[in-house]
Amino acid sequence: MIFIRRRYKFTDKHNTKMGITSFVFGFLALVMLCAGLKIAFDEKGNADSIVGVIGTLGFILSTIGLLLGLSSFKEEDKFYLFSWMGTITCGLVWMSIIGIIALGM
């Protein structure tokens, strides 16, 4: 006999839309950061301006995602899992890009 586990939901809470968007932006910014770093290391520091464009777009996405993630905590009676994940991811990517810029100066 096969037992099927049923999950019941006794609430009408949902994840915040801004939190999900923040997490998606953070993931895309993280991918851009990793791609830019890989291109820069493969070219031994002599990469074209494409690395700057990728880094700038990643910085802009992480900034927008960080702001969306922080503002998503204002929504009441919601689940905040994606809000936390998006805010932390965007914040780490944002700080990483700022650190890379500071090391380059």
Secondary structure per residue as TSV (DSSP state, phi and psi in degrees):
chain	resnum	aa	ss	phi	psi
A	1	M	-	360.0	131.2
A	2	I	-	-95.9	129.2
A	3	F	-	-97.1	126.7
A	4	I	-	-104.5	124.3
A	5	R	-	-85.6	123.8
A	6	R	-	-104.4	137.4
A	7	R	-	-107.1	126.3
A	8	Y	-	-107.2	141.5
A	9	K	-	-116.8	116.2
A	10	F	-	-100.8	25.3
A	11	T	-	-144.1	160.0
A	12	D	-	-107.6	21.0
A	13	K	-	-71.5	149.9
A	14	H	-	-134.7	166.3
A	15	N	B	-72.4	152.1
A	16	T	-	-73.2	139.1
A	17	K	H	-67.0	-38.7
A	18	M	H	-68.0	-31.5
A	19	G	H	-67.9	-41.0
A	20	I	H	-65.6	-42.9
A	21	T	H	-62.9	-39.8
A	22	S	H	-62.0	-42.4
A	23	F	H	-65.7	-41.3
A	24	V	H	-63.3	-44.5
A	25	F	H	-62.4	-40.3
A	26	G	H	-64.6	-40.5
A	27	F	H	-65.6	-43.4
A	28	L	H	-64.4	-39.9
A	29	A	H	-65.4	-37.6
A	30	L	H	-65.7	-41.3
A	31	V	H	-63.4	-42.5
A	32	M	H	-64.3	-40.7
A	33	L	H	-62.0	-46.4
A	34	C	H	-64.9	-40.2
A	35	A	H	-65.2	-43.4
A	36	G	H	-62.8	-41.9
A	37	L	H	-65.8	-39.4
A	38	K	H	-65.5	-43.3
A	39	I	H	-63.7	-42.3
A	40	A	H	-65.3	-40.1
A	41	F	H	-71.5	-37.7
A	42	D	H	-64.4	-34.5
A	43	E	T	-89.7	4.6
A	44	K	T	55.9	39.2
A	45	G	T	87.5	-3.4
A	46	N	-	-105.5	42.8
A	47	A	-	-79.2	158.7
A	48	D	-	-74.3	-173.3
A	49	S	T	-72.8	-7.0
A	50	I	H	-62.4	-32.4
A	51	V	H	-66.9	-37.9
A	52	G	H	-66.1	-39.6
A	53	V	H	-65.7	-44.1
A	54	I	H	-62.4	-43.2
A	55	G	H	-65.1	-40.8
A	56	T	H	-65.9	-44.1
A	57	L	H	-63.3	-39.9
A	58	G	H	-63.1	-39.4
A	59	F	H	-65.5	-42.9
A	60	I	H	-65.2	-44.2
A	61	L	H	-63.0	-41.8
A	62	S	H	-69.1	-34.0
A	63	T	H	-66.4	-46.8
A	64	I	H	-63.4	-42.8
A	65	G	H	-63.5	-37.9
A	66	L	H	-65.1	-43.5
A	67	L	H	-65.5	-41.5
A	68	L	H	-64.3	-42.1
A	69	G	H	-63.1	-43.0
A	70	L	H	-67.9	-38.2
A	71	S	H	-76.4	-17.0
A	72	S	G	-72.9	-16.5
A	73	F	G	-72.8	-11.3
A	74	K	G	-78.0	-18.1
A	75	E	S	-71.2	134.3
A	76	E	S	-95.4	152.2
A	77	D	S	58.6	49.4
A	78	K	-	-132.9	164.4
A	79	F	B	-84.5	140.8
A	80	Y	-	-114.3	19.7
A	81	L	H	-61.2	-51.8
A	82	F	H	-69.7	-27.1
A	83	S	H	-64.4	-45.1
A	84	W	H	-65.6	-47.4
A	85	M	H	-63.4	-42.1
A	86	G	H	-66.7	-42.7
A	87	T	H	-65.2	-43.9
A	88	I	H	-67.5	-44.4
A	89	T	H	-62.5	-48.6
A	90	C	H	-64.1	-39.3
A	91	G	H	-64.2	-41.6
A	92	L	H	-67.3	-41.8
A	93	V	H	-65.2	-42.1
A	94	W	H	-60.7	-46.8
A	95	M	H	-66.3	-35.4
A	96	S	H	-64.0	-44.6
A	97	I	H	-66.3	-40.1
A	98	I	H	-62.1	-40.2
A	99	G	H	-63.8	-41.2
A	100	I	H	-64.9	-40.9
A	101	I	H	-64.6	-41.9
A	102	A	H	-65.6	-37.3
A	103	L	H	-68.0	-29.5
A	104	G	H	-77.1	-16.3
A	105	M	-	-82.4	360.0
